[in-house]
Amino acid sequence: MATDWLGSIVSINCGDSLGVYQGRVSAVDQVSQTISLTRPFHNGVKCLVPEVTFRAGDITELKILEIPGPGDSRQCGDTQQMDTAVPGVGCQVGPSQNGTGKGLKKPMSSSAPQNIPRRTDMKSQDIVISPQQQCSKSYMDRHMETLSQSKGFRRRHNSWSSSSRHPNQVTPKKSGLKNGQMKSKDDECFGDDIDEIPDTDFDFEGNLALFDKAAVFEEIETYERRSGTRSRGTPSEKPARYRHDENILESEPIVYRRIVVPQNPNKEFCTDSGLVVPSVSYELHKKLLAVAEKHGLTLERRLEMTGVCASQMALSLLGGPNRLNPKNVHQRPTVALLCGPHVKGAQGISCGRHLSNHDVHVILFLPNFVKMLESITNELNLFSKTQGQQVSSVKDLPDTPVDLVINCLDCHENAFLRDQPWYKAVVDWANQNRAPVLSIDPPISEMELGIDAKWSLALGLPLPLGERAGRVYLCDIGIPQKVFQEVGINYHSPFGCKFVIPLHST
């Protein structure tokens, strides 16, 4: 009878659209050709409904995973009647010839594993075959040969033998055999009941919150200090930390103080790599330039080198390649160049010529004087060949803010220029224009500056500049190393691969 299979655990494959269901048979209706499962699982996940019902037409394959034990009140009944009563139970089901439902195509027994008892119960369990198991055994014996060739036959684990043994029959493990060890391992892996699967999901966030990371690492550190298990260094020594621009392997130790001046510097700077750059006094700086000029580094060479370095820095401040490219013709930057009638002004004119050659709109302010220095006259002749604009009155300077102001008004020696009316008018214009200011070779901090700079560019070695000089940059004007040694300076170049580097106050 079909009711004899109530309580059996089966697996029903309903194809790709509905999936696979597992559960315990709760009802079998021979008239409507349906089968119901209680506490069902769909594709390994427990269903929300307590019971599901399947039609014979929806079932593609049905496997018996577990037959009720001897303690159940249900009896086996006639297996032949069961085959005709419930289509697909114990058999592979396919479409019938008339197309109205599912018919029996080939007999198929359960491909589920045997119900192996726990490892602790194997020694004391007796082998008992119930009448229901004997009835099912006769059914299994008739169809075992066909089952071995069936496509739906599956082995759940290695303990299933190819003999015609009932799925629930237990063979005692023989001591000393490897097969018995494999059975016990399979029992540990696959022996849990399907009902023992927890219904709720694991709370990862809740369990992670219980982990005190700081306390665990502190405990590990304390243990390493006490036991001395660290491989290198003392237990209290911390590992060295390296910056992104430092090498881990060094051929020789790094010497961070590679420039030594004969006098104690009033102020020291350091580069991005940590090299110390001391400041020099204006007298030592003037002596260094005089010795360099004696060896062939003339004023014209210094002016050209200063103009190139200052223009490179100005182009970078104006936006670099993001702004200065042929596609951005409408974003041509404007630079106001304020120069005085001295060598510092000649350096600014050289910078303006290079900026104008790089498609920057340069407005050069230079007051009118009866007699100009030869260096200024030469630079003005070259500047006049560019697209730059030269003005001598503050009224001709733009009223709107410019992109950058380059200050070359101040001089180290001629302090009387600050009392001139044109100087005061230009200083007022620069302070009201609200544009960032770059000062080239500004004077030392003891001398009062009329314009506060955002950046300052020092030549060769920096002077002890004050806070009003802004951020200090250093440019290489081509002074050889032996010229530094001749004036008493132990010098190693801090520039590396660059000609302009930033300096930081120590």
Disulfide bonds with the S-S distance in Angstrom:
none
